[in-house]
Amino acid sequence: MIDAPRFELPGRWGRIDLSTDASILRSIRKILSEVTHRRDDLAELRAELRGRFEKAAAEAKRGGATDFYVALSLTPRVPLPAWLAVFVLSVESTDFAALGLQDLERFLLAETRSWGPDGSGGSRPVVADPEALQAVRYSWRRVRDVVEAGVERSFEFIEADYWLAARDPNRIALLTFSTALAEYEEEMLALFDAVVSTIRWPAPVTATAGG
């Protein structure tokens, strides 16, 4: 199994373990306990957030995510509602294995230009680790209906997919960010770009013959 990319997240983020349904629930309970400090007057908020987190984590797991993170705050006083799902993809192709790093970037740029709802959004290269890793971002806006306190409301979300290509061996991964802070699209994309710029994805260590 190929290891997932490594990166740094600003502020406070909670990791939801997607291994099993039980681990998802344990992770969510731990995160909510830290956020609300188990205060009785926040019991209704905990229940509401638990439902949101469980739904988002279940969707990420069904989609094949290997890791899932929820932003708690950018700083102690600034909440940062955002999600991050990490996917490590399996690509079985002799042609793919033969591509060079720049070829991989061109491949990702060409493929992502037609993605997204109604072909909206746009793709662009993002500097990650120029010597070993290429990244391409595809971002767009999406309207989602969210139920809060029994009332359905529509929110505009910014979503950003970062497709990563690494060499020796060739590997592909996807980091998907989502945030409801659509009015701060430029700032949020800059933040996500900054996270991607910290990515390191060392080649997997393989055992030598007889080792």
Residue pairs with C-beta under 8 A, 6 or more apart in sequence:
2 88
2 171
2 204
3 88
3 201
3 202
3 204
4 66
4 67
4 86
4 88
4 173
5 86
5 88
5 164
5 166
5 173
5 175
5 199
5 200
5 201
6 199
6 200
6 201
6 202
7 175
7 195
7 196
7 198
7 199
7 200
8 195
8 198
9 69
9 71
9 84
9 195
10 74
10 191
10 194
10 195
11 71
11 72
11 73
11 74
11 75
11 78
11 80
12 71
12 72
12 73
13 69
13 70
13 71
13 72
13 84
14 27
14 30
14 31
14 34
14 35
14 69
14 70
14 72
15 27
15 67
15 68
15 69
16 24
16 27
16 28
16 31
16 53
16 57
16 68
16 69
16 70
17 23
17 24
17 26
17 27
18 24
18 57
18 60
18 61
18 65
18 66
18 67
18 68
24 54
24 57
24 58
24 61
25 54
27 57
28 50
28 53
28 54
28 57
29 50
31 53
31 70
31 72
32 46
32 49
32 50
32 53
34 72
35 49
35 72
36 42
36 45
36 46
48 148
48 149
52 146
53 70
56 68
56 70
56 83
57 68
60 68
60 83
60 85
61 68
63 85
63 87
64 87
65 85
65 86
65 87
66 86
66 87
66 88
67 85
67 86
68 83
68 84
68 85
68 86
69 83
69 84
69 85
69 86
70 82
70 83
70 84
71 80
71 81
71 82
71 83
71 84
71 179
72 79
72 80
73 79
73 80
74 80
74 191
80 179
80 181
81 179
81 180
81 181
82 177
82 178
82 179
82 181
82 188
83 176
83 177
83 178
83 179
84 175
84 176
84 177
84 195
85 175
85 176
86 173
86 174
86 175
86 176
87 173
87 174
87 175
87 176
88 171
88 172
88 173
89 172
89 173
89 174
91 170
91 172
96 170
97 169
97 170
99 107
99 170
100 167
101 132
101 133
101 134
101 165
101 167
102 134
104 134
104 165
104 167
104 170
105 125
105 134
105 136
105 165
107 165
108 123
108 134
108 136
108 163
108 165
109 123
109 125
109 136
112 123
112 136
112 138
112 161
112 163
113 122
113 123
115 121
115 123
115 138
115 161
116 138
116 140
117 140
117 142
120 140
120 141
121 138
121 139
121 140
121 141
122 138
122 139
122 140
123 136
123 137
123 138
124 136
124 137
125 134
125 135
125 136
125 137
126 135
126 136
126 137
126 162
126 193
126 196
126 197
127 135
127 197
128 134
128 135
128 164
128 196
128 197
128 199
129 199
129 200
129 201
132 166
132 167
132 168
132 201
133 164
133 165
133 166
133 167
133 199
133 200
133 201
134 164
134 165
134 166
135 162
135 163
135 164
135 165
135 196
135 199
136 162
136 163
137 160
137 161
137 162
137 163
137 189
137 192
137 193
137 196
138 160
138 161
138 163
139 158
139 159
139 160
139 161
139 189
140 158
140 159
141 156
141 157
141 158
141 159
141 182
141 185
142 156
142 157
142 159
143 154
143 155
143 156
143 157
144 154
144 155
144 157
145 152
145 153
145 154
145 155
146 152
146 153
146 154
146 155
147 153
155 180
155 182
156 180
156 182
157 178
157 179
157 180
157 182
158 177
158 178
158 179
158 181
158 182
158 185
158 188
158 189
159 176
159 177
159 178
160 176
160 177
160 178
160 189
160 192
161 174
161 175
161 176
162 174
162 175
162 176
162 177
162 192
162 196
163 172
163 173
163 174
164 171
164 172
164 173
164 174
164 175
164 196
164 199
164 201
165 171
165 172
166 173
166 201
166 203
167 203
168 203
169 203
169 204
171 201
173 201
175 195
175 196
175 199
177 188
177 192
177 195
179 188
181 187
181 188
